[in-house]
Amino acid sequence: MILINLLPHREEKRKRRKAAFFLGLGLAAAVGVAVAAMWYLVLQQMTSNQQERNQFLIAEIQKLELQIKDVATLRAEIDRLKARQKAVEDLQTDRNIPVHVLNELVKHTPEGVYYTTVKQDGQVLTLTGIAQTNERVSELLRNTSNNSEWLTRPELVEIKAATPQATARDQRRLFDFSMRVSVKRPQVEGPAGAASQPGAAASAPVNPVKQP
């Protein structure tokens, strides 16, 4: 027996193919949306992690900035303390300079030399006095130039014959002299290193330091 299909099978196949196409299209769209959503979530997570890292870095940078400020403050405080220490040491040394200078004069002044005035102005010491001979003044210049720890660069300003004062006891010829000499400090080992230059000016009359 022969069966003949009189139904519109071509239309049915077309409808099934069309339904399969839309179903595949819908599935593809769903998969695309799911992938896009997952990628969006991944991006959001990466962005959140990066923001957390940025916040951490900002916090650490702020801590470092505070530490840098603290270090700068400590350095400034140390510099101020060093300046105060140096000022105290310089003051202590300057206070003793006249004593050292007078000791040096006593030590290096030869016999036959008398001082009438000793005046210090800054680092320059001006000496005026009376000497028995020119050789005595030359010896004084050599002593202060080569052997003195506190005096240096002596310079003779003037030497001339003194006005004779005739007395029954002494009628020797004398010489008035004036000289300049620089005051220095010896190199002192210590926490502050070498001492600084003298600052205070001093002026003091001195009696004759040696008798012939």
Secondary structure, DSSP 8 states (H G I E B T S, - for coil): ------S-HHHHHHHHHHHHHHHHHHHHHHHHHHHHHHHHHHHHHHHHHHHHHHHHHHHHHHHHHHHHHHHHHHHHHHHHHHHHHHHHHHHHHHHHHHHHHHHHHHHH--TTEEEEEEEEETTEEEEEEEESSHHHHHHHHHHHHHT-SSEEEEEEEEEEE------SS-----EEEEEEEEE------STT-S-------EEE--------
